[in-house]
Amino acid sequence: MRIGIIGAGNIARLHVQGLERSGHELVVVSDTDAGRAEALARPRGARATCDVDEFLAERLDLVTVTVPNILHHQVATRVVNAGHAVLCEKPMTRSAADSLALLDLVRRVGKPFFTGYMKRSHPTVQKFVDYAKRIGTPRSGLMRAFHPFPLKEWDRIASELARDPAALRTTVYNDGAFVNSGSHMLDLLLLTAGPVRRVLASRFQRRPGCVTDTMAHALLEMASGATITVECGWSPLTGVGRREDGWDEVLELRGDAGQARLFTTWWDRPDHEAPVADLWLQSTTTRESFNGGSVDYFAKQYELIELALRGEPTPLATAEDGYRVDQLIDNVFAAACDE
Ligand SMILES: NC(=O)c1ccc[n+]([C@@H]2O[C@H](COP(=O)([O-])OP(=O)(O)OC[C@H]3O[C@@H](n4cnc5c(N)ncnc54)[C@H](O)[C@@H]3O)[C@@H](O)[C@H]2O)c1
């Protein structure tokens, strides 16, 4: 595939590594910061431009949108209107209303649109999807996404915001732990446990001087009748989690017939950390476990997109899936007892 990237920041590096590993070509990079666009494009012989119209005029099989969350709606809308297939980083947009408007546009234009919930691309996650179907009637579950974050960083952000409140719009901290870290696991929750009937309760915690959440809790009643506890946050603990490396992320589903669990790993270490899934079945009183190895799920995502563009079925998150996550995010914020 001939691919263009818009937004040449942190995550764009992993996208470029992934697309090159899966045999695709980076053709053009656009960023409002010319230096960033150049730095990403030049070593690969790709073109760099700050002019979005020039970028959109290129013949491309896919445009990857990796601008900050708050700009996803504006930038992705422009790319879809230009008639390109899109891979938009998660979350799809920053409100269910914007995601619905984008979803409607995607349907009208008729070009494929993928939301960057790349964890779905990992074979271990696909095994977990299968495990989740075998637990019988769902009763209960836990979605946890805790990531380490040094306390001094909060002080830095607070003083930066005190100096320049507008800075919030230009940093990744325009969203907190729930949106930035929780959205992947919310996507996997909806994928494996089905729709949410209602949010029973939620609470957000914030650091002094910061408007974004550092910790979020929610209780969800699923359409299946199961109750899911959600806990998500950025904390300074570096030795917790399954691998005791600070990454403390699990999705655990419990039914009448069994329990399925998925332990995930750092998103930026696809080469040397592997998620694991397991299934306990009451009928056989056995536990089955699966480790699909270290797979670069950014590369895998591009492999799957190529298949999807040829019309083959894939587990990739669509615009519908992106919208469903954003709807749930809005509902959890709306139910917060401290807001
Ligand atoms: N899939 C994952 O696990 C994962 C992990 C980290 C980040 N992300 C997502 O990736 C996205 C980008 O995050 P990041 O950490 O790379 O941010 P970043 O701030 O490092 O990079 C964003 C880039 O976009 C550029 N930009 C801003 N406005 C632009 C515009 N209008 N047109 C073109 N370029 C523009 C900025 O100059 C910057 O280079 C976010 O949506 C974030 O949530 C996903």
The ligand as a Gaussian input file, in Angstrom:
#p B3LYP/6-31G(d) Opt

LIG

0 1
 N       -2.476000       3.208000      19.840000
 C       -1.831000       3.562000      20.959000
 O       -1.552000       2.733000      21.811000
 C       -1.456000       4.991000      21.132000
 C       -0.376000       5.324000      21.943000
 C        0.007000       6.680000      22.057000
 C       -0.718000       7.651000      21.385000
 N       -1.794000       7.290000      20.612000
 C       -2.602000       8.318000      19.905000
 O       -1.838000       8.860000      18.846000
 C       -2.216000      10.233000      18.637000
 C       -0.973000      11.098000      18.619000
 O       -0.307000      10.972000      19.852000
 P        1.247000      11.330000      19.969000
 O        1.684000      10.865000      21.307000
 O        1.968000      10.873000      18.754000
 O        1.136000      12.930000      19.978000
 P        2.308000      13.958000      19.580000
 O        1.914000      15.249000      20.207000
 O        3.646000      13.367000      19.867000
 O        2.186000      14.078000      17.979000
 C        1.139000      14.742000      17.334000
 C        1.694000      15.400000      16.080000
 O        0.617000      15.994000      15.350000
 C        1.071000      17.241000      14.832000
 N       -0.079000      18.084000      14.511000
 C       -0.846000      18.817000      15.365000
 N       -1.841000      19.395000      14.678000
 C       -1.715000      19.025000      13.385000
 C       -2.459000      19.288000      12.204000
 N       -3.556000      20.054000      12.218000
 N       -2.031000      18.737000      11.042000
 C       -0.925000      17.971000      11.018000
 N       -0.185000      17.677000      12.100000
 C       -0.590000      18.187000      13.273000
 C        1.976000      17.805000      15.931000
 O        2.847000      18.803000      15.440000
 C        2.704000      16.527000      16.354000
 O        3.883000      16.313000      15.612000
 C       -3.183000      10.586000      19.767000
 O       -4.488000      10.503000      19.273000
 C       -2.962000       9.498000      20.799000
 O       -4.110000       9.191000      21.562000
 C       -2.151000       5.995000      20.470000

